[in-house]
Amino acid sequence: MQSSLDRIHQFLPFDSLSSIEDTASFIENNRDREYQLKKKINSLKIGDKILVKFYYDLDYYESMGIITKLDKEYIYFMESKIDKEDIIEVEYICI
């Protein structure tokens, strides 16, 4: 039977530098993804038909429609508006 100390030692061989590099890579990928998403959001125009995935009120939603109005904070569809900061993905839909 393994002692508690033996079980602890099996987890000690750990390359902390690779974990730091992995974390840095993850952060960089997230920054790039966020930049690309903001770029896509800023390129939207009234009349574009899109599918938007967004976070609202502790849950994730999808909405599809034609953009009727844009301002600095929101994208407007027929009867709804979505805060640009809540958007996690945008896809153009071909008409």
N, C-alpha and C positions, 0 to 999 in steps of 0.2 A: 504494500500500500504506500502511495506517495504521501510524503508529508506536505503540509501547506507551503513550507519553504521551497520544496522541490517544484511544486506547481507554479509558484511565483517565478522561479528561475527559468522555466520554459518560455516565459513571455519576455524575458529581459533582452534577448538578442533583438535589438530594435535599432534601425537606422533612422535616427531622428532627423538627419539632414534630408533624407528622401521625403519624409513627411512634410517638412517645411517647403521643399521644392514642389511637392504635389499640391499643397495648399496655395502656394504662389501661382501655380499654373491654373488651378481652379478659379482663383480670384481674377486672374487675367482673362480667362475664358468668359467669365460672367460679365466683366467690364466690356469685352468686345461684343457679347450678345446684347447687352443693354444698349450700347452705342448703335448697333445695327437696328434694333427695335425702335429707338428714338428717331433714327434717320428715316425709317419706313413710315412711322407715324407722321413725321413732319412733311413727308412727301404726299400725304393723302390730299385729295381734292373733293370738293362737292360733286356728287354724281358718281363717285367710285362705289362699286359694289364690293363689299368686304365681309369676311368672317372674322369676328373679333373674339378672342378668348380673354376674359378678364376676371379679376378678383373683386368681390363685393360682399360685404356683410358676412365675413367668415366662410365664404364658399366661392367656388369657381363656376363661371357661366360662359356660355357661347351665345353670340348674337350675330345674325346675318342681316344685312340690309344695305340700302343705298344711303350714302351720307347726304344729309340735307343741309347741315350747317357745321362749321368748324370755328372754334375760337382757341385761345391759348390753353384752356384747361379741359375742354370737352369735345367729344365727337357726338354729333346729334344724328339720330335716325328718326323715322317718322314720329314716334311718340316717346322716345327715350333718349337719354344722354348717358355717355360713358366717360368717366374721368380718365384722361390720358395716362395718369400715374398708375391706374389700376390695370392697364392693359398688359398682358403677358405674351400675346401673340396676335399677329395680323396677317391675314391671307387675302389676296385679291381674288375675286370670283369673276370669271369670264361671263359676260352677258351674251 
